[in-house]
C-alpha cells in the first residue's frame, strides 16, 4: 500500500526566488513532503515530492541538478 502511495509523488528540485515567496508558502500549504530546504543567495532551494499536477504548477522553478541550483542556473 505504501509503495502505491509513494508512486503518486515525483521527486523535484526547486529554486524559488525570494521575490516569489508566495509560491514557497503555497508549496508548504500543499503539505508536500519537503526533504530539504536551503536558503541561498538567489532564492530557496527545495527538494520535495509533489504530485504530477503540482509538479507542473511549479515547473518554472524546477532545476535539474543541485549543482545548478547552487550556480543559479535553471
C-alpha angles and dihedrals in degrees: 000000000000091000091055091050092048091054090063091069129068122206110241137180115213134185108199115188116231089242087064095056090136089065091052089051088049090053091055092045089058089064089229115168106260111201098179139007123187124177108220133178092259097043145295117318112208132183107198144147116245136177113254090254093052092043088059090050090056096039094117089062098048119122124192101217135018087237090061091052089054091050093046094242121135 
